[in-house]
Amino acid sequence: MAIDTDDLSHKTYKAIILEADKFNDNLTLRFGLLSYRCDDEKEFIKQSELLIQEMFSYDEAEMDELFFGEPPTRESFYKALNKILSNISAL
């Protein structure tokens, strides 16, 4: 059974979804889509961590695809990802 971001606790929603939204709507969308592949909040948190680790290795084409041809600087992207990871650690 897939979950929706509305099924997340306020803490988890704030830590991941809202933090991603502060950075870029496209990043928010990516985490939102991830929730549909998860059965519960615990799995969503774990999958979010795995997704972030994967994003750290994105090449230029993957960055372009994620941000629909308007990628941010790698430095600002990594800063946002690290902030989300930090938030997850605090959950």
N, C-alpha and C positions, 0 to 999 in steps of 0.2 A: 504494500500500500504506500503510495507516494505521499509526501507531505508538500504543503505549500508554505511560503514564507509566513503566512498568517498563522500557521500552526506552531511557529517558533515562540519560545518564551521571550519576554521583553528584553531580557539580558542578552540572549543570543542574537536576537534581531538587531539590537543596538550595536553589539560588538562586531558583527559581520556586515549585515545589510546596510545599516545606516552609515557605518564607517566607509564602506565601498562607495556609497552614494555621495559622501562628502568629496570624494575624489573624482568620480566620473560615472555618469548614468550607465555607460556600457559595461563597466565593471560590476555595477549593481545587478544589471541584467544577467550577467554570467553567473553570479552567485544565486540569483533567483531561479534560473534554469536548473542549476545544480540541485536545488531542493526537490525538484520533481523526480530525481533519480534516487532519492533517499527515503528510507522507510520511517525514520524517526529523527528527532533532533540530535541525538548522540551521533548517528551516522552522518548527518549533515555537517556537524562540526568536524568530524574526522575527514570527510571528503573535502571540506573547505581547506583544511590544512594541506592535504595532498594536492589540491588544485593550485594553491599558492606556491608550493614547492615547484610544481610544473611550470607555473608562470615565470618563475625566476630564470628559467632556461629558454624562454620564448625568443625566437629569432625575429628579425625585422618583419618578415612576412606574417608571422603569427601575431605580432603586435599590431600590424596593420589590420589584420582580420578582426581581432578583438575590439579595436577602437574604430572600425569602419573607415580606415584610411586616414584617420587623424590621431595617430598615436602621441601620447605624452612623452616627455623625456624619460629615459630609462631610470634616471635618478629619482624623479618624482614618483614613478610607478613603483619602484622598489621601496621607497619610503612609505607609500600607502599600504603595500603588501605587508611590510614589517609591522606597521601599526595594527593591522587586522590580526596578524599572528600574536602580537602582544595582547590584544584584547581577548583572543581565544585563550591564551595562557591564563588570563585572569578569571575566566569563567569557572 
